[in-house]
Amino acid sequence: MTPESQRIAVAEACGWTLCHNTGGLPCGVPPGFIHEENSRQVPDYLNDLNAMHEAEKVLSAGQINTYLGHLYKYAKVATADSNPWEIIVARVAVHATAAQRAEAFLRTLNLWDDTK
């Protein structure tokens, strides 16, 4: 997925709606996004860890394990490390970039599309 299509997909999963401001819609700079709560600027999910932290809040408890499983491939854990799974998962979550979190988020929600 292109960075732009990733950002759009994460935004839509978080309640943003893409709109083409033809008049009357509080979208900001057209074309833009409007959130169900207000018309603030859509976050830069691929570069902002705080934005991804907010996005992660839409995941259900069951989806969190899948999400962490997707993040696991980005782990920089030594192969000789024999720590329990919980410690490894914690390391994964700490070291993942915003872009890696966005990809894992979209894969968790089955929104990742290799054709975009």
Sequence and secondary structure as in RCSB ss.txt:
>XXXX:A:sequence
MTPESQRIAVAEACGWTLCHNTGGLPCGVPPGFIHEENSRQVPDYLNDLNAMHEAEKVLSAGQINTYLGHLYKYA
KVATADSNPWEIIVARVAVHATAAQRAEAFLRTLNLWDDTK
>XXXX:A:secstr
  HHHHHHHHHHHTTEEEE  SSS   SSSSEEEESS       TTT HHHHHHHHTTS HHHHHHHHHHHGGG 
   TT    HHHHHHHHHHH  HHHHHHHHHHHTT   TT 
